[in-house]
């Protein structure tokens, strides 16, 4: 199964790996990808800056909005706001950038974030085990990645030597 292969009334919905299973996803990442779902019914993952500037308008919307953070974002200034969101996505602009791993660990361990923590952008299937160990619960790959093949990497290691967020 590829990422954009679930048809729903003419709109194409992305598939992701969430909590260890491949599932359809109705969240749309704003600012990184073209419209892939019906704008009237989708939930939006906004860049932090957009969420902050539109927050007074969005607060009345029940769980229709979430935030994505770039790896160089100073998210800790807004931690109280972030902890109330149903989903926080961390954008990896390059698969070699490890700052997103640190952000996930901070969100889970230091701040106790309990919602969905999603890795988006340039992530590789080989990184899933490590992303999960840092606290990510969902993985949204770029187009062309087989999610079934990617899921197999979650079982690459049967035991760990150190404690982690998962």
URSUL-V907419 format. One line per field, one symbol per residue. ss: DSSP state (@ for helix, = for strand, . for the rest). psi: psi as a letter, one per 20 degrees, with the letter a starting at -180 (. if undefined). burial: 1 if it has 24 or more other C-alpha atoms within 12 Angstrom, else 0. A space follows every 50 residues. Layout:
ss=???
psi=???
burial=???
This chain:
ss=.....===..========..=====.===.............=====@@@ @@@@@@@@......======....@@@@@@@@@...======......@@ @@@@@@@@@@.....======...@@@@@@@@@@...===......@@@@ @@@@@...........
psi=prgmjopoliqpqqqrppkjqpqqpjppopihqrpirohhiqqpoqqggg ghhjhhhihipokiqaqqprijpmhhhkhgghhiqhppqppohpiioihh ggggggggggikpiapopprbmqqhiigghgghiipiqporrqipohggh hhihjhpirqiqqrh.
burial=01111000000111111100011111111100000110000111111100 10000000000001111111100010001001101111111100100111 11111111000010111111111110111111111111111100111001 1001000000000010
